[in-house]
Structures are given as structure tokens and as C-alpha cells.
Amino acid sequence: MKSLKHYILVIAISFLPFISILTTPLAPHTHDSPVHFARIAAYYKALTEGQLLPRWAGELNYGYGMPLFNFIYHIPYLVTSIPVALGGGLVFSFKFALLISFLLSGVFMYLFSLRLFKHEGRAFVATMLYQFAPFHLVDLVVRGDMAEGYALAFIPLVLYTITRSFEEKNTAQNVVLISVATLLLIVSHNAVSLVFFGVAVLFALVFAPDNKKRITALSALALGLGLSAFYWLPALIERKFTYGDLFMKDMYKSHFAPLQNFFIPNFTNNGTLLTGGIAVTLGLMQVIALISAAYLLYKKKITGSHNKLAWFAIFLTLAALFVMQPVSEFFWANIPILRMFQFPWRLLNLTTLSLALLGGVVLVWKKIPFPWLISISLISIISAGVYFRPPLGFDRVDEKYFWDYPLNTTYFGETDIIWSAGPAGSYPEKRFELASGTGTITDATKKGTIHTFTVHAETDVQVVDRTQYFPGWRVYNNGQKLPIEFQDQNWRGLITFSLPKGTHTIRVVWEESAIRQIAEGVTALSFICMMGLLLLSSRKKQHA
């Protein structure tokens, strides 16, 4: 019951930054909220049109479509689909998703910290430092980045399940819990989940009590990677068909922040301390925790398991600071996957975790007075108070515009297809037409990933479906598969195909490419392995 009270307290405190957001019908003005409104609508449409795993957004890009959700995270939009299905608007659904991510991050961080520290005071302080790290709130109320919010929510859950596996005997159950938590993490955000997955692997290697526990945790993480293969494997392999690498290859160069700005508290969101409109401060109590830890480790005042945890947290912090500085430019220039982060300051997500753990180690001692706990927590909360109201204000949003959004919702060519001439600039007069030859097209229907029409060809004809081609699109003529031409210079990147004279019933259908079939097969096999492990464990118990 006592622990329940602490969870309720964490949830209640976590509502504070959202009071101003929830008490107005207006939308918080954030960097990414307009594209999120459009994506929420597109994702929900894709679900209702029958895409159980949305990959194609058919109405975006002036109806030419794009493989948006083949590359964009799913968890945030699955969450927003719940209130939309219940009649909620896009603005409310966006706020709902931000709030849920923040509440979950608080609950899961306290759950993990309590298991890790075995001390309610340390767990509570670590949770407050985690929740009210300035960048955590900047992510939500300045950037409007729902996905990073969910990555921050699920990494403590992953670490909790790993820590639990070190202490519990039910190996099968622990493997399942770690795997499912890892799945949730990876499907939350592209780049940040990659970093946090690495943190989870390192945590398992460093803190496992023996090799058996270490192998169990690492195997479970690998199984979670397999469960999420349906998402990350196509995103990695098929990104070569987009302009993302070209447009983002040098972006990192203009987003290194001055080192001193990480350590200067920015209580007023002072523009001179921002980088690309982003406050990069680590946080007042977080900096105090870092300095205190360095001093106490030098004096050898931190001992036992806390010593290892303190060094682990400092290593993560220094690694993040290094990668966020120009001195690391060699790595950014030569490691393509690193450029997926776009902005070096995005690694502040890592310091949000590491400095919270460090605070739990050094800011709290065994017999700490309760007022001291309250003071640390209040300072952490108040120092981030500038973000209790969106610094960029609020907007009145025409939701109808976003339900019929004509643009592509990406900034840097992440889903612009290389065979096209770039994003569309207007709606086509005709969705289907004859590029050459004589004939007519009748009975045309377009529903997301299925287009049907009849071609009455008086001569041999070439037909164009004004849909961007991407691997997975197929054309069937009276049930027979036809070859697709998508590099015709007159119809760059569009689906075109040839037909002989006669009448033809055409279906243009979005199906899975070879790599997506393989990825979904890996996911299915991983799920079967997970269920088989549970079944085997259950049978062993019955015969014990």
C-alpha cells in the first residue's frame, strides 16, 4: 500500500506540466505538432482501410501516397488512434498521447528505480530527476516529439525487466517480459530506441550477477529485437530507396551546442542558450549530481553496487556529451547510422536517464531526512517549471485541413522516393489515365492500398496510375500479375504498365515486398519461440 501511494504521487506530480495544456481546447504550438496532426489522421485512415500494420499513407502527398509508416514509429500513432476511434479530435489525441507517455515514464522509472536501489527515497528522487530533466519536457512541450516521449517511457521498463530477471528464478517469464518491453521500446522511435537498446545491452553485461543471468538477459533482448523486426528491418533496408541519406548527411554540423550551455541552468528559456530553438541544459540538480558524483568517486566515498552504478551513469553521460560536441565530427561523417539522429543534441535523452540514476546514487543517503527528499524533488520540478506552459504558446487548429492534408509530413526527405521528381505540388486532374494509345478507363475506385478500374483499350495502351511506386506495389490484369515500369522519364516514379488491345479488369494493390515478408517472418518466428518457451516452462512446472 505504501508503494501504491508513491506511484499515485508520481502520477499526480507528472500531471503538473500538462495542466495548462489540458485546460484549453487550443493546441500547444510545438515544432512538430502540425505533422503529427496529419500523421494521426493518416494512420487512423490506414487502420480503418484494413492495414493491420500501416505502412502506406495513400492520401498524403496530394494523393500520390508515400511509404510513411514503413519508416515512422508506430506506438505513438496507435495510442492516438484510441481517442480518435472514440470520437476525439486530432488536437485532443495529440495531447492525450503526450500525457500518456509522460505518465508512463514516471511510473516505469519509479518501478525500475525501486527495484534497482531497494530504497524508496532514492527511487523517488531518481524519478523526479528523470521526469523533470529539462530536455524531457522540451521534447514534449517545445518539440512536440511524441515518439521520443515513448522511448523515454519504455527504456526504464526494459531496464526493470532486466533487473528483475537478475533476482527472479522464472527464466521463461523473465525472457518474455524483457522481450515485450524491448518490442515496445524499439517501435516507439527510430534513432533514440537504438541508443537505448545499446544501453540495455550494456546494462545487462555490466550488472548481471553471473554468466547465466547475463546470457538470459541478452538472449531476451535479442528475442525482442526479433519481435520488432517487422518494423526496424524494412526501415533499415528500404531507406536506400529514399532521399533521407542525401538530405540529412550534413545536418548534424549545424546542431552541435557549445559545451558550457549544457551546464548553465536556463530557467527562462533564454534564446542565447538555445541551439536550433532547443534548450540543451542538463538541469540544475542533474549538474549537481554529476559534480557530486565526480567528487565522491575521487574521494572513494561511493562503494559497493552504487560505485559500479555511478561509473556506469558517468560513462553514459560523458559518452553523450562527447557525441554532442564538434570533436566527434569524424564519427558523424563516417558512421551512416549515426546520421539517423539528425541532431547531436538528441543524445540528451541519454543524459536524462544517466543523470537521474546518478542523482539516485549521490543525492540520497541511507538515513536521509524526509524534508531533504522533498527539497531535492521540488528543486528538480521548479527548475523545469518554465516548460509547464508551452513556451511557443497555443494555436487554434482547423482539424479538417489535417484530415485532408495534401503535403508529405517529413522535413528532410526521409520518405521521399528516389525515383520520383520530389514531393507532389498539386492534385492530379485524373488519378488514372492512358499515357499512350487509344481507349477509356471506367469504374475507377481508389481505397488506400487497393485501386481498381477497367481499361477498354482500342489499341495497345500504356496506363499510368498516379501513385508513387515503392517496392510492394503490384498490378494485376484479370488476376494475372503485370510488370510495372516506374522509371519512365515522362512519368517519373509513378506506376505505369502496358496492356494489349481489349478489355481489362485492373487491380493495383499494395502488398509486402520481399524484405518486409522476411521481416514479418522473423517477427512471427520470434513470437512462436516466445510462446514455446512459456509452454515448455508451464509443462515443467506441472511435472515438477
VOVEX-26353 format. One record per residue (C-alpha): x, y negated, z. Coordinates in Angstrom, 1 decimal, always signed. Example, Ala and Ser with C-alpha at 12.3 -4.5 7.8 and 13.67 -1.06 7.14 Angstrom:
{{+12.3; +4.5; +7.8}}
{{+13.7; +1.1; +7.1}}
END
This chain:
{{+0.0; +0.0; +0.0}}
{{+2.9; -2.3; +0.8}}
{{+4.4; -1.8; -2.7}}
{{+1.0; -2.4; -4.3}}
{{+0.9; -5.8; -2.6}}
{{+4.2; -6.6; -4.1}}
{{+3.0; -5.6; -7.6}}
{{+0.0; -7.8; -7.2}}
{{+2.2; -10.7; -6.0}}
{{+4.4; -10.3; -9.1}}
{{+1.4; -10.3; -11.4}}
{{-0.1; -13.3; -9.6}}
{{+3.2; -15.3; -9.9}}
{{+3.6; -14.3; -13.5}}
{{+0.3; -16.0; -14.4}}
{{+1.8; -19.4; -13.5}}
{{+3.3; -20.2; -16.9}}
{{+0.1; -19.3; -18.6}}
{{-2.4; -21.4; -16.6}}
{{-2.1; -24.4; -19.0}}
{{-2.3; -22.1; -22.0}}
{{-5.3; -20.1; -20.8}}
{{-7.3; -23.2; -19.7}}
{{-7.6; -24.7; -23.1}}
{{-9.1; -23.4; -26.4}}
{{-6.2; -25.1; -28.2}}
{{-3.2; -23.1; -29.5}}
{{+0.2; -23.6; -27.9}}
{{+2.4; -25.2; -30.5}}
{{+5.4; -22.9; -31.0}}
{{+7.9; -22.3; -33.7}}
{{+6.3; -19.0; -34.8}}
{{+2.6; -19.3; -33.9}}
{{+1.4; -20.1; -37.5}}
{{+3.0; -17.0; -39.0}}
{{+1.7; -14.9; -36.1}}
{{-1.9; -16.1; -36.6}}
{{-1.6; -15.0; -40.3}}
{{+0.0; -11.7; -39.4}}
{{-2.5; -10.9; -36.7}}
{{-5.3; -11.3; -39.3}}
{{-3.3; -9.3; -42.0}}
{{-2.5; -6.5; -39.6}}
{{-6.1; -6.2; -38.4}}
{{-7.3; -6.1; -42.0}}
{{-4.8; -3.4; -42.9}}
{{-6.1; -1.3; -39.9}}
{{-9.7; -1.7; -40.9}}
{{-8.9; -0.9; -44.5}}
{{-7.7; +2.5; -43.4}}
{{-3.9; +2.0; -43.0}}
{{-3.4; +4.0; -39.7}}
{{+0.2; +2.7; -39.8}}
{{+0.1; -0.6; -41.6}}
{{+3.0; -1.3; -43.9}}
{{+1.4; -3.3; -46.8}}
{{-0.2; -6.7; -46.4}}
{{-2.3; -6.8; -49.5}}
{{-3.9; -10.3; -49.2}}
{{-0.7; -12.2; -48.3}}
{{+1.5; -13.9; -50.9}}
{{-1.6; -15.1; -52.9}}
{{-2.9; -11.6; -53.1}}
{{+0.2; -10.2; -54.8}}
{{+0.9; -8.5; -51.4}}
{{+4.1; -7.7; -49.6}}
{{+5.5; -4.8; -47.5}}
{{+5.5; -7.0; -44.4}}
{{+4.7; -4.4; -41.8}}
{{+7.3; -2.0; -43.3}}
{{+9.8; -4.3; -41.7}}
{{+7.9; -6.1; -38.9}}
{{+7.3; -4.7; -35.4}}
{{+4.0; -3.1; -34.6}}
{{+3.4; -3.3; -30.8}}
{{+2.5; -7.0; -30.7}}
{{+0.0; -6.7; -33.5}}
{{-1.5; -3.5; -32.1}}
{{-2.1; -5.4; -28.9}}
{{-3.6; -8.4; -30.7}}
{{-5.9; -6.1; -32.7}}
{{-7.7; -5.1; -29.4}}
{{-9.2; -8.6; -28.7}}
{{-9.8; -9.2; -32.4}}
{{-11.8; -6.0; -32.6}}
{{-13.8; -7.1; -29.6}}
{{-14.7; -10.4; -31.3}}
{{-11.8; -12.6; -30.0}}
{{-10.3; -15.2; -32.3}}
{{-6.7; -15.4; -33.6}}
{{-5.7; -18.0; -31.0}}
{{-7.1; -16.1; -28.1}}
{{-5.5; -12.9; -29.4}}
{{-2.1; -14.6; -29.6}}
{{-2.4; -15.9; -26.1}}
{{-3.5; -12.5; -24.9}}
{{-0.5; -10.8; -26.4}}
{{+1.9; -13.3; -24.9}}
{{+0.3; -12.9; -21.5}}
{{+0.3; -9.1; -21.5}}
{{+3.9; -9.0; -22.5}}
{{+4.9; -11.2; -19.6}}
{{+2.8; -9.3; -17.0}}
{{+4.2; -6.0; -18.2}}
{{+7.7; -7.3; -18.0}}
{{+7.2; -8.3; -14.4}}
{{+5.6; -5.0; -13.4}}
{{+8.1; -2.9; -15.1}}
{{+11.1; -4.9; -13.9}}
{{+9.9; -4.6; -10.3}}
{{+9.3; -0.9; -10.8}}
{{+12.8; -0.4; -12.1}}
{{+14.5; -2.7; -9.6}}
{{+12.8; -1.0; -6.7}}
{{+13.9; +2.5; -7.9}}
{{+17.4; +1.1; -8.5}}
{{+18.0; -0.9; -5.4}}
{{+15.8; +1.1; -2.9}}
{{+15.2; -2.4; -1.3}}
{{+12.1; -4.4; -1.8}}
{{+13.9; -7.8; -1.3}}
{{+16.5; -7.1; -3.9}}
{{+13.8; -5.8; -6.3}}
{{+11.6; -8.8; -5.8}}
{{+14.5; -11.3; -6.3}}
{{+15.7; -9.4; -9.4}}
{{+12.2; -9.5; -10.8}}
{{+11.8; -13.3; -10.2}}
{{+15.1; -14.0; -11.9}}
{{+14.1; -11.8; -14.8}}
{{+10.6; -13.3; -15.2}}
{{+11.8; -16.9; -14.8}}
{{+15.0; -16.8; -16.7}}
{{+14.6; -20.0; -18.9}}
{{+15.1; -18.1; -22.2}}
{{+12.4; -15.6; -21.2}}
{{+9.9; -18.4; -21.1}}
{{+11.4; -20.2; -24.1}}
{{+10.8; -17.0; -26.1}}
{{+7.1; -17.2; -25.2}}
{{+6.1; -20.8; -25.0}}
{{+8.6; -22.5; -27.3}}
{{+9.4; -19.9; -29.9}}
{{+6.1; -18.0; -29.6}}
{{+8.0; -14.8; -30.2}}
{{+5.6; -12.1; -29.0}}
{{+7.9; -9.3; -30.2}}
{{+10.9; -10.3; -28.0}}
{{+8.4; -10.6; -25.2}}
{{+7.5; -6.9; -25.5}}
{{+11.1; -5.9; -25.9}}
{{+11.8; -7.6; -22.6}}
{{+8.8; -5.8; -21.1}}
{{+9.8; -2.3; -22.2}}
{{+13.6; -2.3; -21.5}}
{{+13.1; -2.2; -17.7}}
{{+10.6; +0.7; -18.3}}
{{+13.2; +2.6; -20.3}}
{{+15.8; +2.0; -17.5}}
{{+13.3; +3.0; -14.9}}
{{+12.6; +6.3; -16.6}}
{{+16.3; +7.0; -16.9}}
{{+16.9; +6.1; -13.2}}
{{+14.0; +8.3; -12.2}}
{{+15.5; +11.2; -14.2}}
{{+18.7; +11.0; -12.1}}
{{+16.6; +11.7; -9.0}}
{{+13.8; +13.9; -10.1}}
{{+14.0; +17.6; -10.9}}
{{+11.3; +17.9; -13.5}}
{{+13.5; +17.7; -16.6}}
{{+10.8; +18.1; -19.2}}
{{+8.6; +15.4; -17.7}}
{{+11.6; +13.0; -17.4}}
{{+12.6; +13.6; -21.1}}
{{+9.0; +12.8; -22.2}}
{{+8.9; +9.6; -20.1}}
{{+12.2; +8.4; -21.4}}
{{+11.3; +9.2; -25.0}}
{{+7.9; +7.5; -24.9}}
{{+9.4; +4.4; -23.2}}
{{+12.1; +4.3; -25.9}}
{{+9.5; +4.6; -28.6}}
{{+7.6; +1.6; -27.1}}
{{+10.9; -0.4; -26.9}}
{{+12.0; +0.2; -30.5}}
{{+8.6; -0.5; -32.1}}
{{+8.5; -3.8; -30.2}}
{{+11.2; -5.7; -32.0}}
{{+13.8; -5.0; -34.7}}
{{+17.0; -6.5; -33.5}}
{{+16.5; -7.0; -29.8}}
{{+15.4; -3.4; -29.3}}
{{+18.6; -2.3; -31.0}}
{{+20.7; -4.2; -28.4}}
{{+18.5; -2.9; -25.5}}
{{+18.8; +0.7; -26.8}}
{{+22.5; +0.3; -26.6}}
{{+22.2; -1.0; -23.1}}
{{+20.1; +2.1; -22.2}}
{{+22.7; +4.4; -23.6}}
{{+25.5; +2.6; -21.7}}
{{+23.4; +2.7; -18.5}}
{{+22.9; +6.5; -18.9}}
{{+26.6; +7.0; -19.5}}
{{+27.7; +4.9; -16.5}}
{{+25.2; +5.7; -13.8}}
{{+24.3; +9.3; -14.4}}
{{+25.3; +11.3; -11.2}}
{{+26.6; +14.3; -13.3}}
{{+27.0; +15.5; -16.8}}
{{+23.8; +17.5; -16.8}}
{{+21.8; +14.4; -15.9}}
{{+23.8; +12.3; -18.4}}
{{+23.1; +14.8; -21.3}}
{{+19.4; +14.9; -20.4}}
{{+19.0; +11.1; -20.4}}
{{+21.0; +10.8; -23.7}}
{{+19.0; +13.6; -25.3}}
{{+15.8; +11.9; -24.3}}
{{+16.9; +8.6; -25.7}}
{{+17.8; +10.4; -29.0}}
{{+14.3; +12.0; -29.0}}
{{+12.8; +8.6; -28.5}}
{{+14.8; +7.4; -31.5}}
{{+13.3; +10.3; -33.4}}
{{+9.8; +9.4; -32.3}}
{{+10.2; +5.9; -33.6}}
{{+11.9; +7.0; -36.9}}
{{+8.7; +6.2; -38.8}}
{{+9.5; +2.5; -38.2}}
{{+13.2; +1.9; -38.0}}
{{+14.4; +4.3; -40.7}}
{{+12.4; +2.9; -43.6}}
{{+13.2; -0.6; -42.3}}
{{+16.9; +0.0; -42.4}}
{{+17.0; +1.9; -45.7}}
{{+14.5; -0.1; -47.7}}
{{+15.7; -3.5; -46.6}}
{{+18.1; -3.3; -49.6}}
{{+15.0; -4.0; -51.8}}
{{+14.5; -7.4; -50.2}}
{{+16.3; -10.7; -50.2}}
{{+16.8; -10.6; -46.4}}
{{+20.6; -9.9; -46.5}}
{{+21.2; -12.6; -49.1}}
{{+19.3; -15.3; -47.4}}
{{+20.4; -14.5; -43.8}}
{{+24.1; -13.7; -44.4}}
{{+25.4; -17.1; -43.3}}
{{+22.6; -18.2; -41.0}}
{{+24.5; -17.3; -37.8}}
{{+27.1; -20.0; -38.5}}
{{+24.8; -22.9; -37.5}}
{{+23.4; -21.3; -34.4}}
{{+26.4; -21.0; -32.1}}
{{+25.8; -23.0; -29.0}}
{{+28.5; -24.9; -27.0}}
{{+29.7; -22.7; -24.2}}
{{+29.0; -25.3; -21.5}}
{{+25.4; -25.6; -22.5}}
{{+24.8; -22.0; -21.2}}
{{+25.8; -23.1; -17.7}}
{{+24.1; -26.6; -17.5}}
{{+20.6; -26.4; -16.0}}
{{+18.1; -28.0; -18.4}}
{{+15.3; -28.9; -16.1}}
{{+13.7; -31.4; -18.6}}
{{+14.3; -29.6; -21.9}}
{{+16.8; -32.3; -22.8}}
{{+17.3; -32.3; -26.6}}
{{+21.1; -32.8; -26.3}}
{{+21.3; -29.4; -24.7}}
{{+19.3; -27.6; -27.3}}
{{+20.6; -25.5; -30.3}}
{{+18.1; -25.3; -33.1}}
{{+15.4; -26.6; -30.8}}
{{+16.2; -23.8; -28.3}}
{{+17.3; -24.3; -24.7}}
{{+20.2; -21.9; -24.2}}
{{+20.8; -22.3; -20.4}}
{{+21.2; -19.2; -18.4}}
{{+19.3; -20.6; -15.5}}
{{+20.3; -22.2; -12.2}}
{{+20.0; -19.1; -9.9}}
{{+21.4; -16.9; -12.7}}
{{+24.6; -19.0; -12.9}}
{{+24.9; -19.0; -9.1}}
{{+24.5; -15.2; -9.2}}
{{+27.3; -15.0; -11.8}}
{{+29.7; -17.2; -9.9}}
{{+28.9; -15.5; -6.6}}
{{+29.5; -12.1; -8.1}}
{{+32.9; -13.1; -9.6}}
{{+34.0; -14.4; -6.2}}
{{+32.7; -11.4; -4.2}}
{{+34.2; -8.9; -6.6}}
{{+37.5; -10.8; -6.4}}
{{+37.3; -10.6; -2.6}}
{{+36.3; -6.9; -2.8}}
{{+33.1; -7.7; -0.8}}
{{+30.8; -5.6; -3.1}}
{{+31.2; -1.9; -2.5}}
{{+29.6; +1.4; -3.4}}
{{+27.0; +1.7; -6.1}}
{{+26.5; -2.1; -6.0}}
{{+30.1; -2.5; -7.2}}
{{+29.5; -0.5; -10.3}}
{{+26.2; -2.2; -11.0}}
{{+27.8; -5.7; -10.6}}
{{+30.6; -4.8; -13.0}}
{{+28.1; -3.4; -15.4}}
{{+26.0; -6.6; -15.3}}
{{+29.0; -8.8; -15.7}}
{{+30.2; -6.8; -18.7}}
{{+26.9; -7.2; -20.4}}
{{+26.9; -11.0; -19.6}}
{{+30.4; -11.6; -20.9}}
{{+29.7; -9.5; -24.0}}
{{+26.6; -11.5; -24.8}}
{{+28.4; -14.8; -24.2}}
{{+31.3; -13.7; -26.4}}
{{+29.0; -12.8; -29.3}}
{{+27.1; -16.1; -28.9}}
{{+30.4; -18.1; -29.5}}
{{+32.2; -19.0; -32.7}}
{{+35.2; -16.8; -31.6}}
{{+33.0; -13.8; -32.5}}
{{+32.5; -15.1; -36.1}}
{{+34.7; -12.3; -37.5}}
{{+32.2; -9.7; -36.3}}
{{+29.2; -11.6; -37.6}}
{{+30.9; -11.8; -41.0}}
{{+31.9; -8.2; -41.2}}
{{+29.1; -6.3; -39.5}}
{{+25.9; -6.5; -41.6}}
{{+23.6; -5.1; -39.0}}
{{+24.7; -7.9; -36.6}}
{{+23.3; -10.5; -39.0}}
{{+19.9; -9.0; -38.5}}
{{+19.9; -11.0; -35.2}}
{{+19.9; -14.2; -37.4}}
{{+20.6; -16.4; -34.3}}
{{+23.5; -15.7; -31.9}}
{{+21.6; -17.3; -29.0}}
{{+19.1; -14.4; -29.3}}
{{+21.6; -12.4; -27.2}}
{{+20.3; -14.5; -24.2}}
{{+17.7; -11.7; -24.0}}
{{+20.6; -9.5; -22.8}}
{{+21.7; -12.0; -20.1}}
{{+18.1; -12.3; -19.0}}
{{+18.4; -8.6; -17.9}}
{{+22.0; -8.6; -16.8}}
{{+21.9; -11.7; -14.6}}
{{+18.6; -10.6; -13.0}}
{{+20.3; -7.3; -11.9}}
{{+23.4; -9.3; -10.7}}
{{+21.1; -11.5; -8.7}}
{{+19.6; -8.5; -7.0}}
{{+23.1; -7.4; -6.0}}
{{+24.7; -10.6; -4.8}}
{{+21.9; -12.9; -3.7}}
{{+20.4; -10.5; -1.3}}
{{+21.9; -8.6; +1.6}}
{{+20.6; -5.7; +3.6}}
{{+19.0; -7.7; +6.5}}
{{+18.0; -10.8; +4.6}}
{{+15.6; -13.2; +6.3}}
{{+12.2; -13.4; +4.5}}
{{+12.5; -17.2; +4.1}}
{{+15.7; -16.7; +2.2}}
{{+13.9; -14.4; -0.3}}
{{+11.2; -16.9; -0.7}}
{{+13.7; -19.7; -1.3}}
{{+15.6; -17.8; -4.0}}
{{+12.3; -16.9; -5.7}}
{{+11.0; -20.5; -5.5}}
{{+14.2; -22.0; -6.9}}
{{+14.1; -19.5; -9.8}}
{{+10.4; -20.3; -10.5}}
{{+10.8; -24.1; -10.1}}
{{+13.9; -24.3; -12.3}}
{{+11.9; -22.8; -15.2}}
{{+8.9; -25.0; -14.4}}
{{+9.3; -27.2; -17.5}}
{{+8.0; -24.3; -19.5}}
{{+4.8; -23.9; -17.5}}
{{+3.3; -26.1; -20.2}}
{{+4.4; -25.7; -23.9}}
{{+6.9; -28.4; -24.4}}
{{+5.7; -28.9; -28.0}}
{{+2.1; -29.4; -26.9}}
{{-1.1; -27.8; -28.3}}
{{-2.8; -27.6; -31.7}}
{{-6.3; -27.3; -33.0}}
{{-6.3; -24.4; -35.4}}
{{-8.5; -23.7; -38.3}}
{{-8.6; -19.9; -37.9}}
{{-10.4; -19.4; -41.3}}
{{-7.3; -20.6; -43.0}}
{{-5.2; -17.9; -41.4}}
{{-7.8; -15.2; -42.2}}
{{-7.3; -16.1; -45.9}}
{{-3.6; -17.0; -45.6}}
{{-2.0; -17.5; -49.0}}
{{+1.7; -17.5; -48.1}}
{{+4.1; -14.8; -47.1}}
{{+4.7; -15.4; -43.3}}
{{+8.5; -15.0; -43.5}}
{{+11.2; -17.6; -43.4}}
{{+14.3; -16.0; -44.7}}
{{+13.3; -13.6; -47.5}}
{{+13.1; -10.6; -45.1}}
{{+10.3; -9.1; -47.2}}
{{+10.6; -10.9; -50.5}}
{{+11.2; -8.2; -53.0}}
{{+14.3; -8.4; -55.2}}
{{+12.6; -7.5; -58.4}}
{{+10.2; -10.5; -58.1}}
{{+10.8; -14.1; -59.1}}
{{+10.3; -15.0; -55.4}}
{{+7.1; -15.7; -53.4}}
{{+4.0; -16.4; -55.5}}
{{+2.9; -20.0; -55.8}}
{{-0.8; -19.7; -56.7}}
{{-3.6; -17.1; -57.1}}
{{-3.7; -15.4; -60.5}}
{{-6.7; -16.1; -62.7}}
{{-7.0; -12.4; -63.3}}
{{-5.9; -9.6; -60.9}}
{{-5.8; -7.0; -63.7}}
{{-5.2; -7.7; -67.4}}
{{-3.8; -6.5; -70.6}}
{{-0.2; -7.6; -71.2}}
{{-0.3; -6.3; -74.8}}
{{-2.7; -4.5; -77.1}}
{{-6.5; -4.9; -77.5}}
{{-9.2; -3.8; -75.1}}
{{-11.2; -4.6; -72.0}}
{{-11.0; -3.9; -68.3}}
{{-14.2; -3.3; -66.3}}
{{-15.4; -2.1; -62.9}}
{{-12.4; -3.6; -61.1}}
{{-12.1; -3.3; -57.4}}
{{-9.2; -4.2; -55.1}}
{{-9.1; -3.0; -51.5}}
{{-5.8; -3.4; -49.7}}
{{-3.8; -0.4; -50.9}}
{{-6.3; +1.0; -53.4}}
{{-7.1; -0.7; -56.8}}
{{-9.5; +0.9; -59.2}}
{{-10.6; -0.2; -62.7}}
{{-11.5; +1.2; -66.1}}
{{-9.5; +0.4; -69.2}}
{{-11.2; +0.6; -72.6}}
{{-8.2; +0.5; -75.0}}
{{-8.9; -0.1; -78.6}}
{{-5.2; +0.2; -79.3}}
{{-2.2; +1.3; -77.3}}
{{-2.0; -1.2; -74.4}}
{{+0.2; -2.4; -71.6}}
{{-1.6; -3.1; -68.4}}
{{-0.5; -5.4; -65.6}}
{{-1.7; -5.2; -62.0}}
{{-0.7; -8.5; -60.4}}
{{+0.6; -6.7; -57.3}}
{{+4.3; -6.8; -56.3}}
{{+5.9; -3.5; -56.9}}
{{+7.6; -1.8; -53.9}}
{{+8.5; +1.9; -53.6}}
{{+5.3; +3.8; -52.8}}
{{+3.0; +2.2; -55.3}}
{{+1.7; +4.8; -57.8}}
{{-0.6; +4.6; -60.8}}
{{-3.0; +7.5; -61.7}}
{{-4.8; +7.8; -65.0}}
{{-7.7; +10.2; -64.7}}
{{-5.8; +11.8; -61.8}}
{{-2.5; +12.1; -63.7}}
{{+0.5; +10.1; -62.5}}
{{+1.9; +7.5; -64.8}}
{{+5.3; +5.9; -64.9}}
{{+5.5; +2.3; -63.6}}
{{+7.6; -0.5; -65.1}}
{{+8.3; -3.2; -62.7}}
{{+11.3; -5.0; -64.2}}
{{+9.7; -6.4; -67.4}}
{{+11.1; -9.9; -67.7}}
{{+7.7; -11.2; -68.6}}
{{+6.1; -9.7; -65.5}}
{{+9.0; -9.7; -63.0}}
{{+8.4; -7.4; -60.1}}
{{+4.7; -6.7; -61.0}}
{{+3.2; -3.3; -61.6}}
{{+2.9; -2.7; -65.3}}
{{+2.2; +0.6; -67.2}}
{{+1.3; +1.7; -70.7}}
{{-1.9; +3.5; -71.9}}
{{-2.8; +5.0; -75.3}}
{{-6.0; +4.2; -77.2}}
{{-9.1; +5.4; -75.4}}
{{-11.0; +5.0; -72.1}}
{{-9.0; +5.4; -68.8}}
{{-10.0; +5.5; -65.2}}
{{-7.2; +4.0; -63.3}}
{{-6.2; +4.2; -59.6}}
{{-3.3; +2.1; -58.3}}
{{-2.5; +3.4; -54.9}}
{{+0.0; +2.6; -52.1}}
{{+1.5; +5.9; -50.9}}
{{+4.6; +6.8; -48.9}}
{{+8.0; +6.6; -50.5}}
{{+10.4; +9.5; -50.1}}
{{+12.3; +7.8; -47.3}}
{{+9.0; +7.0; -45.5}}
{{+7.9; +10.6; -45.8}}
{{+11.2; +11.7; -44.3}}
{{+11.0; +9.2; -41.5}}
{{+7.4; +10.3; -40.6}}
{{+8.6; +13.9; -40.8}}
{{+11.3; +13.1; -38.3}}
{{+8.7; +11.5; -36.0}}
{{+6.4; +14.5; -36.3}}
{{+9.2; +16.9; -35.6}}
{{+10.3; +14.9; -32.6}}
{{+6.7; +14.9; -31.3}}
{{+6.5; +18.7; -31.7}}
{{+9.8; +19.1; -29.9}}
{{+8.5; +16.9; -27.1}}
{{+5.2; +18.8; -26.7}}
{{+7.0; +22.1; -27.0}}
{{+9.3; +21.1; -24.1}}
{{+6.3; +20.2; -22.0}}
{{+4.6; +23.5; -22.9}}
{{+7.7; +25.5; -22.1}}
{{+8.1; +23.7; -18.8}}
{{+4.5; +24.4; -17.9}}
{{+4.8; +28.1; -18.6}}
{{+8.0; +28.4; -16.5}}
{{+6.1; +26.8; -13.6}}
{{+3.2; +29.3; -14.0}}
{{+5.6; +32.2; -13.9}}
{{+7.7; +30.9; -11.0}}
END
